[in-house]
Amino acid sequence: MPGPYDGAMTEPARTTAATQPAKTAPALTSPLAEATARVGDRWTLLLVQALLDGPRRFNELAEALGGIAPNVLSQRLKHLERERVLVSQPYSRRPPRFAYELTASGRELAGALRLLAQWGADRSGAPDPEGLRHLTCGTPLEARWYCPTCTRPVDDNDAGDLRFA
């Protein structure tokens, strides 16, 4: 049975009832497991980051993600299209070529990517890691959880174990 990342290099995923695996009861047990199943590998997150600035063509993405094999890039693009994180738009019919762009759902990943990037910067071992900074004053930014009902920040002690409604 084909894996989640199969197909030709430039053709976007085209699924039909015949190509879809049989649907079974979801095996994922948490929202985090659901998220990592959709976008939880090295190249996928870097690919989403590369598309945050706008649409790009296959070769532009390959250049932006130096080191990714063309077949891996193709597989990740198809997977993200199936997950509705990105869409492909043809710009050439012969040979078929596509530009890729994030959907609204894909753009929503920007916040999570910023948090992961900050976490990586904090653990980089650099004396002054490059994190996100406020453009107005240059101060490093800090992510905080906020309760809109209580109108106050919530720290780790207040939040308890991570739970999803």
N, CA and C of each residue as an Amber inpcrd file, in Angstrom:
protein
   495
   0.8490000  -1.1800000   0.0000000   0.0000000   0.0000000   0.0000000
   0.8910000   1.2370000   0.0000000   0.6110000   2.2540000  -0.7920000
   1.4450000   3.4400000  -0.8460000   1.4290000   4.1840000   0.4800000
   2.5560000   4.8530000   0.7750000   2.6570000   5.6560000   1.9850000
   1.9820000   6.9960000   1.8000000   2.0210000   7.8490000   2.8380000
   1.3460000   9.1400000   2.7430000   2.0340000  10.1090000   1.8060000
   3.2680000   9.8320000   1.4000000   4.0130000  10.7520000   0.5480000
   4.4210000  10.0720000  -0.7500000   3.4790000   9.7580000  -1.6400000
   3.8470000   9.0720000  -2.8660000   3.4270000   9.8840000  -4.0760000
   4.0630000   9.6360000  -5.2100000   3.6150000  10.2720000  -6.4340000
   4.7230000  10.9080000  -7.2320000   4.3420000  11.5050000  -8.3680000
   5.2910000  12.1390000  -9.2750000   5.7770000  13.4560000  -8.7080000
   6.8730000  13.9680000  -9.2760000   7.5420000  15.1180000  -8.6950000
   6.7640000  16.4160000  -8.7940000   6.0830000  16.7050000  -9.8570000
   5.4720000  18.0230000  -9.9840000   3.9560000  18.0110000 -10.0010000
   3.3400000  16.8870000 -10.1690000   1.8880000  16.8000000 -10.2400000
   1.3060000  16.8430000  -8.8290000   0.3430000  17.7100000  -8.5400000
  -0.2420000  17.7290000  -7.2050000  -1.1080000  16.5010000  -6.9770000
  -1.4190000  16.2550000  -5.7170000  -2.2240000  15.0920000  -5.3750000
  -3.6140000  15.2120000  -5.9790000  -4.0470000  14.1770000  -6.6300000
  -5.4030000  14.0990000  -7.1700000  -5.9960000  12.8180000  -6.5950000
  -6.8930000  12.9560000  -5.6550000  -7.4240000  11.7640000  -5.0160000
  -8.8190000  11.4720000  -5.5210000  -9.1090000  10.1880000  -5.6040000
 -10.4310000   9.7080000  -5.9720000 -10.8060000   8.6230000  -4.9890000
 -12.0240000   8.1760000  -5.0550000 -12.4440000   7.1030000  -4.1580000
 -11.5630000   5.8700000  -4.3420000 -11.1120000   5.6320000  -5.5670000
 -10.2760000   4.4550000  -5.8400000  -8.8840000   4.5960000  -5.2390000
  -8.3780000   5.8180000  -5.0650000  -7.0270000   5.9940000  -4.5480000
  -7.0010000   6.2600000  -3.0510000  -8.1500000   6.4940000  -2.4550000
  -8.2200000   6.7500000  -1.0170000  -8.1600000   5.4360000  -0.2450000
  -7.3750000   5.3970000   0.8500000  -7.4150000   4.1970000   1.6730000
  -8.7810000   4.1010000   2.3670000  -9.1620000   2.8980000   2.7400000
 -10.4290000   2.7070000   3.4360000 -10.4090000   3.4830000   4.7440000
 -11.5000000   4.1540000   5.0470000 -11.5700000   4.9390000   6.2840000
 -11.8720000   4.0050000   7.4450000 -11.1160000   4.1970000   8.5150000
 -11.3280000   3.4240000   9.7200000 -11.4740000   4.4020000  10.8750000
 -11.8000000   3.8850000  12.0290000 -11.9330000   4.7390000  13.2090000
 -10.6010000   5.4070000  13.5000000 -10.6100000   6.6830000  13.8800000
  -9.3500000   7.3810000  14.1450000  -8.5710000   6.7130000  15.2740000
  -7.2780000   6.5120000  15.0460000  -6.4230000   5.8930000  16.0510000
  -5.7250000   6.9440000  16.8990000  -5.8050000   8.2130000  16.4910000
  -5.1200000   9.2680000  17.2230000  -5.8650000   9.5680000  18.5220000
  -5.1020000   9.7820000  19.5840000  -5.7220000   9.9170000  20.9000000
  -5.7380000  11.3390000  21.4320000  -5.0910000  12.2590000  20.7510000
  -5.0530000  13.6170000  21.2710000  -4.9200000  14.6190000  20.1330000
  -5.2670000  15.8730000  20.4030000  -5.0760000  16.8970000  19.3750000
  -3.6150000  17.0430000  18.9560000  -2.6760000  16.8350000  19.8770000
  -1.2630000  16.9130000  19.5170000  -0.8950000  15.7800000  18.5620000
  -1.4180000  14.5820000  18.8060000  -1.1690000  13.4640000  17.8950000
  -1.7660000  13.7610000  16.5210000  -2.9320000  14.3720000  16.4870000
  -3.5630000  14.7500000  15.2180000  -2.6870000  15.7540000  14.4660000
  -2.1900000  16.7600000  15.1690000  -1.3480000  17.7840000  14.5380000
  -0.0530000  17.1900000  14.0060000   0.6070000  16.3560000  14.7970000
   1.8740000  15.7920000  14.3390000   1.6700000  14.8200000  13.1820000
   0.5230000  14.1670000  13.1210000   0.2390000  13.2950000  11.9750000
   0.0980000  14.1150000  10.7010000  -0.3650000  15.3430000  10.8190000
  -0.5690000  16.1840000   9.6490000   0.6910000  16.9440000   9.2390000
   1.4270000  17.4800000  10.1860000   2.5610000  18.3560000   9.8510000
   3.7830000  18.1040000  10.7260000   3.9150000  16.9230000  11.2810000
   4.9390000  16.7140000  12.2870000   6.2480000  16.1140000  11.8410000
   6.7280000  16.4350000  10.6570000   8.0620000  15.9560000  10.3020000
   8.9350000  17.1320000   9.8920000  10.2190000  16.9000000   9.8520000
  11.2100000  17.9450000   9.6170000  10.9190000  18.7820000   8.3720000
  10.7740000  18.1770000   7.2490000  10.6450000  18.9370000   6.0100000
   9.3000000  19.6330000   5.8970000   8.2620000  19.0340000   6.4350000
   6.9350000  19.6250000   6.3110000   6.8760000  20.9840000   6.9970000
   7.3810000  21.0900000   8.1880000   7.3510000  22.3720000   8.8960000
   8.2310000  23.4110000   8.2060000   9.3700000  22.9910000   7.6990000
  10.2310000  23.9250000   6.9670000   9.5810000  24.3650000   5.6590000
   8.8460000  23.4730000   5.0480000   8.1210000  23.7990000   3.8230000
   7.0230000  24.8250000   4.1010000   6.2910000  24.6470000   5.1750000
   5.2670000  25.6270000   5.5590000   5.9270000  26.9780000   5.8140000
   7.0490000  26.9870000   6.5120000   7.7520000  28.2410000   6.7720000
   8.1500000  28.9180000   5.4600000   8.6400000  28.1460000   4.5030000
   9.0690000  28.7180000   3.2270000   7.9050000  29.3270000   2.4610000
   6.6990000  28.8450000   2.7000000   5.5210000  29.3550000   1.9940000
   4.8310000  30.5080000   2.7200000   5.2870000  30.8520000   3.9220000
   4.6460000  31.9400000   4.6630000   4.7670000  33.2880000   3.9550000
   5.8080000  33.4720000   3.1650000   5.9900000  34.7390000   2.4540000
   5.1840000  34.8200000   1.1600000   4.5090000  33.7390000   0.7850000
   3.6920000  33.7580000  -0.4220000   3.9710000  32.5600000  -1.2970000
   3.2710000  32.5000000  -2.4330000   3.3810000  31.3340000  -3.3250000
   4.7990000  31.1570000  -3.8560000   5.1560000  29.8920000  -4.0610000
   6.4540000  29.5490000  -4.6380000   6.3020000  28.3570000  -5.5640000
   7.2000000  28.2880000  -6.5240000   7.2570000  27.1530000  -7.4400000
   8.1470000  26.0670000  -6.8530000   8.0560000  24.8820000  -7.4460000
   8.7890000  23.7190000  -6.9600000  10.2750000  24.0090000  -6.8030000
  10.9150000  24.5500000  -7.8610000  12.3590000  24.8030000  -7.7970000
  12.7090000  25.8630000  -6.7590000  11.8400000  26.8370000  -6.5790000
  12.0720000  27.8530000  -5.5390000  12.0190000  27.2220000  -4.1520000
  11.0980000  26.2940000  -3.9660000  11.0030000  25.6020000  -2.6780000
  12.2180000  24.7030000  -2.4550000  12.6470000  24.0100000  -3.5010000
  13.8300000  23.1490000  -3.3790000  15.0480000  23.9730000  -2.9820000
  15.1780000  25.1720000  -3.5590000  16.2970000  26.0460000  -3.2160000
  16.1760000  26.5700000  -1.7830000  14.9620000  26.9370000  -1.3780000
  14.7410000  27.4640000  -0.0300000  14.9920000  26.3950000   1.0340000
  14.7490000  25.1420000   0.7010000  14.9330000  24.0390000   1.6350000
  16.1740000  23.2490000   1.2460000  17.2860000  23.9140000   1.1190000
  18.5250000  23.2710000   0.6910000  18.7170000  21.9150000   1.3480000
  18.9800000  20.9050000   0.5290000  19.2330000  19.5720000   1.0560000
  18.0650000  18.6180000   0.9160000  16.8910000  19.1100000   0.5480000
  15.7450000  18.2090000   0.3990000  15.8090000  17.5570000  -0.9860000
  15.6040000  16.2640000  -1.0220000  15.5850000  15.5360000  -2.2930000
  14.2940000  15.8900000  -3.0370000  14.3520000  15.9820000  -4.3670000
  13.1510000  16.3290000  -5.1350000  11.9660000  15.4040000  -4.8670000
  12.2160000  14.1030000  -4.7330000  11.1060000  13.1810000  -4.4720000
  10.4910000  13.4180000  -3.0950000  11.3070000  13.7780000  -2.1220000
  10.7910000  14.0690000  -0.7760000   9.9670000  15.3520000  -0.8140000
  10.4560000  16.3760000  -1.5030000   9.7020000  17.6250000  -1.6300000
   8.3580000  17.3560000  -2.2930000   8.3620000  16.5980000  -3.3590000
   7.1190000  16.2670000  -4.0550000   6.1460000  15.5460000  -3.1260000
   6.6460000  14.5980000  -2.3770000   5.8020000  13.8500000  -1.4510000
   5.2140000  14.7540000  -0.3770000   6.0310000  15.6430000   0.1720000
   5.5330000  16.5570000   1.2170000   4.4900000  17.5180000   0.6560000
   4.7140000  18.0160000  -0.5480000   3.7380000  18.9140000  -1.1690000
   2.4040000  18.2000000  -1.3550000   2.4390000  16.9800000  -1.8270000
   1.2030000  16.2170000  -2.0310000   0.5010000  15.9640000  -0.6990000
   1.2730000  15.6100000   0.3020000   0.6960000  15.3610000   1.6290000
   0.0220000  16.6250000   2.1670000   0.7040000  17.7630000   2.0880000
   0.1410000  19.0120000   2.6000000  -1.0790000  19.4510000   1.7980000
  -1.1180000  19.1140000   0.5280000  -2.3100000  19.4240000  -0.2610000
  -3.4820000  18.5400000   0.1770000  -3.2160000  17.2730000   0.4250000
  -4.2810000  16.3890000   0.9290000  -4.7960000  16.8480000   2.2840000
  -3.9150000  17.3900000   3.0980000  -4.2970000  17.8810000   4.4320000
  -4.9200000  19.2740000   4.3720000  -4.9910000  19.8440000   3.1780000
  -5.5540000  21.1800000   2.9440000  -4.7640000  22.2810000   3.6530000
  -3.4600000  22.0600000   3.7590000  -2.5580000  23.0690000   4.3130000
  -2.0670000  23.9810000   3.1940000  -1.9970000  23.4390000   1.9840000
  -1.6140000  24.2430000   0.8280000  -2.4440000  23.8470000  -0.3790000
  -2.4040000  24.7080000  -1.3810000  -3.0570000  24.4340000  -2.6640000
  -2.0310000  24.6380000  -3.7540000  -2.2460000  23.9480000  -4.8640000
  -1.3660000  24.1220000  -6.0190000  -2.1520000  24.7970000  -7.1280000
  -1.4780000  25.6710000  -7.8500000  -2.0670000  26.3740000  -8.9850000
  -1.1830000  26.1160000 -10.1980000  -1.7490000  25.5790000 -11.2790000
  -0.9140000  25.3260000 -12.4600000  -0.4700000  26.6360000 -13.1060000
   0.7850000  26.6700000 -13.5420000   1.2600000  27.8180000 -14.3150000
   1.7970000  27.3780000 -15.6770000   1.8690000  26.0660000 -15.9050000
   2.2830000  25.5220000 -17.1990000   1.5720000  24.1870000 -17.3910000
   1.0020000  24.0090000 -18.5870000   0.3160000  22.7380000 -18.8720000
   1.2710000  21.7060000 -19.4590000   2.2390000  22.1550000 -20.2740000
   3.2030000  21.2400000 -20.8930000   4.5940000  21.7940000 -20.7340000
   5.3910000  21.2340000 -19.9130000   5.0730000  20.1780000 -18.9620000
   4.2390000  20.7390000 -17.8040000   3.5180000  19.8730000 -17.1050000
   2.7110000  20.3740000 -15.9870000   3.6030000  20.9010000 -14.8700000
   3.3800000  22.1470000 -14.4980000   4.1390000  22.8000000 -13.4210000
   3.1590000  23.5680000 -12.5460000   3.4990000  23.6650000 -11.2600000
   2.5770000  24.2560000 -10.2990000   3.2860000  25.2270000  -9.3650000
   2.5360000  26.2130000  -8.9030000   2.9600000  27.0920000  -7.8210000
   2.1600000  26.6590000  -6.5930000   2.7820000  26.7280000  -5.4400000
   2.1660000  26.2520000  -4.2030000   1.9660000  27.4220000  -3.2620000
   0.8120000  27.4180000  -2.5760000   0.4540000  28.5150000  -1.6840000
  -0.2670000  27.9440000  -0.4690000  -0.0130000  28.5350000   0.6920000
  -0.6890000  28.0980000   1.9050000  -2.1590000  28.4840000   1.8680000
  -2.9860000  27.6290000   2.4240000  -4.3880000  27.9530000   2.6400000
  -4.4750000  28.7630000   3.9370000  -5.6640000  29.2160000   4.2850000
  -5.8470000  29.9090000   5.5640000  -5.4260000  28.9930000   6.7110000
  -5.7580000  27.7200000   6.6140000  -5.3590000  26.7490000   7.6290000
  -3.8340000  26.6530000   7.7200000  -3.1680000  26.6550000   6.5840000
  -1.7070000  26.6030000   6.5720000  -1.0920000  27.8500000   7.1840000
  -1.6700000  29.0130000   6.8880000  -1.1480000  30.2620000   7.4570000
  -1.3250000  30.3080000   8.9720000  -2.3350000  29.5980000   9.4790000
  -2.5430000  29.5500000  10.9330000  -1.3940000  28.8450000  11.6460000
  -0.5970000  28.0750000  10.9280000   0.5570000  27.4050000  11.5370000
   1.6850000  28.3760000  11.8740000   1.6300000  29.6080000  11.3920000
   2.7070000  30.5730000  11.6200000   2.9850000  30.7590000  13.1070000
   1.9400000  30.8580000  13.9170000   2.1420000  31.0370000  15.3590000
   2.8580000  29.8560000  15.9910000   2.4610000  28.6550000  15.6100000
   3.1180000  27.4660000  16.1470000   4.5760000  27.4030000  15.6930000
   4.8360000  27.7930000  14.4450000   6.2170000  27.8000000  13.9500000
   7.0600000  28.8280000  14.7020000   6.4750000  29.9750000  15.0030000
   7.2120000  30.9810000  15.7800000   7.5820000  30.4320000  17.1520000
   6.6450000  29.7490000  17.7990000   6.9260000  29.1710000  19.1170000
   8.0260000  28.1160000  19.0310000   7.9630000  27.2500000  18.0180000
   9.0050000  26.2320000  17.8440000  10.3580000  26.8680000  17.5440000
  10.3530000  27.9090000  16.7070000  11.6060000  28.5920000  16.3760000
  12.2080000  29.2410000  17.6240000  11.3740000  29.8470000  18.4430000
  11.8720000  30.4630000  19.6790000  12.4310000  29.4020000  20.6170000
  11.7400000  28.2890000  20.7230000  12.2130000  27.1900000  21.5670000
  13.5700000  26.7070000  21.0690000  13.7200000  26.5750000  19.7500000
  15.0020000  26.1630000  19.1750000  16.0920000  27.1920000  19.4060000
  15.7540000  28.4810000  19.2660000  16.7430000  29.5460000  19.4930000
  17.2140000  29.5260000  20.9410000  16.2950000  29.3310000  21.8770000
  16.6500000  29.3100000  23.3020000  17.5710000  28.1510000  23.6470000
  17.5370000  27.0890000  22.8540000  18.3470000  25.9060000  23.1330000
  19.5090000  25.7440000  22.1640000  19.7860000  26.7720000  21.4070000
  20.8190000  26.6850000  20.3790000  22.2380000  26.7040000  20.9380000
  22.3910000  27.1630000  22.1470000  23.7240000  27.2810000  22.7270000
  24.4200000  28.5720000  22.3530000  23.8020000  29.3960000  21.5320000
  24.3820000  30.6880000  21.1500000  24.3030000  31.6420000  22.3510000
  25.3170000  32.5070000  22.5250000  25.2950000  33.4230000  23.6670000
  24.1060000  34.3890000  23.6310000  23.7010000  34.8390000  22.4670000
  22.5440000  35.7210000  22.3220000  21.6850000  35.1840000  21.1850000
  20.8500000  34.1580000  21.4880000  20.0850000  33.5260000  20.4060000
  19.1490000  34.5150000  19.7270000  19.0290000  34.3530000  18.4160000
  18.1340000  35.2080000  17.6340000  16.7100000  34.7100000  17.7720000
  15.9370000  35.4100000  18.5610000  14.5230000  35.0880000  18.6800000
  13.7080000  36.2130000  18.0630000  12.4190000  36.1460000  18.2390000
  11.5430000  37.1950000  17.7400000  11.7030000  38.4490000  18.5890000
  11.6980000  39.5930000  17.9180000  11.8400000  40.8690000  18.6180000
  10.7310000  41.8200000  18.1950000  10.3460000  42.6790000  19.1270000
   9.3620000  43.7180000  18.8490000   9.9970000  44.7360000  17.9070000
   9.3810000  44.9850000  16.7600000   9.9670000  45.8820000  15.7630000
  10.1330000  47.3080000  16.2840000   9.2290000  47.7520000  17.1290000
   9.2720000  49.1310000  17.6140000  10.4660000  49.3940000  18.5240000
  10.7250000  48.4950000  19.4740000  11.7830000  48.7760000  20.4590000
  12.9250000  47.7670000  20.4610000  12.7720000  46.6360000  19.7490000
  13.8450000  45.6540000  19.6830000  13.8930000  44.6600000  20.8260000
  12.9430000  44.7180000  21.7460000  12.9250000  43.8080000  22.8870000
  12.5220000  42.4010000  22.4360000  13.2130000  41.3670000  22.9470000
  12.7940000  40.0000000  22.6250000  11.3560000  39.7510000  23.0970000
  10.5800000  39.0700000  22.2700000   9.1950000  38.7810000  22.6100000
   9.1020000  37.5140000  23.4470000   8.0600000  37.4440000  24.2520000
   7.7640000  36.2570000  25.0460000   6.3420000  35.8230000  24.7530000
   6.1450000  34.5420000  24.5430000   4.7980000  34.0090000  24.3170000
   4.1380000  33.7710000  25.6670000   2.8840000  34.1220000  25.7590000
   2.1110000  33.9230000  26.9780000   0.7230000  33.4100000  26.6150000
   0.1740000  32.5380000  27.4490000  -1.2200000  32.1410000  27.3150000
  -2.0600000  33.2020000  27.9990000  -3.2470000  33.4350000  27.4640000
  -4.1120000  34.4910000  27.9570000  -5.5360000  33.9630000  28.0370000
  -6.2210000  34.2360000  29.1380000  -7.6150000  33.8340000  29.2900000
  -8.5030000  35.0290000  28.9450000  -9.2730000  34.9380000  27.8680000
 -10.1130000  36.0760000  27.4880000 -11.2760000  36.3140000  28.4580000
 -11.6940000  35.2890000  29.1910000 -12.7790000  35.4690000  30.1590000
 -12.3000000  36.2360000  31.3800000 -11.1520000  35.8230000  31.9230000
 -10.6010000  36.4870000  33.1120000  -9.8040000  37.7350000  32.7480000
  -9.4940000  37.9020000  31.4780000  -8.6660000  38.9980000  30.9450000
  -7.3290000  39.1050000  31.6730000  -6.6720000  37.9470000  31.7990000
  -5.3440000  37.9570000  32.4090000  -4.4830000  36.8380000  31.8320000
  -3.1550000  37.0240000  31.9100000  -2.2530000  35.9610000  31.4630000
  -2.3690000  34.7390000  32.3770000  -2.1070000  33.5650000  31.8140000
  -2.1500000  32.3170000  32.5650000  -0.7630000  31.7010000  32.4800000
  -0.1440000  31.4220000  33.6370000   1.1790000  30.7980000  33.5930000
   1.0340000  29.2850000  33.7440000   2.1680000  28.5870000  33.6980000
   2.1440000  27.1240000  33.7400000   1.4980000  26.5990000  35.0180000
   1.6900000  27.2740000  36.1390000   1.1020000  26.8240000  37.4020000
  -0.4270000  26.9020000  37.3670000  -0.9740000  27.9310000  36.7200000
  -2.4190000  28.0970000  36.6190000  -3.0510000  27.1320000  35.6200000
  -2.3050000  26.7580000  34.6070000  -2.8600000  25.9500000  33.5310000
  -2.9410000  24.4760000  33.8860000  -2.1470000  24.0100000  34.8350000
  -2.1450000  22.5790000  35.1610000  -1.6160000  21.7740000  33.9990000
  -2.0410000  20.5310000  33.9540000  -1.6330000  19.6830000  32.8140000
  -2.2690000  20.2000000  31.5380000  -1.5830000  19.9710000  30.4420000
  -2.0970000  20.3800000  29.1390000  -3.3410000  19.5590000  28.8240000
  -4.4660000  20.2600000  28.6320000  -5.7390000  19.6030000  28.3230000
  -6.4090000  20.3550000  27.2010000  -7.1210000  19.6110000  26.3810000
  -7.8790000  20.2110000  25.2890000  -9.3470000  19.8910000  25.4940000
 -10.1930000  20.8940000  25.2480000 -11.6350000  20.6850000  25.4180000
 -12.1860000  19.8440000  24.2990000
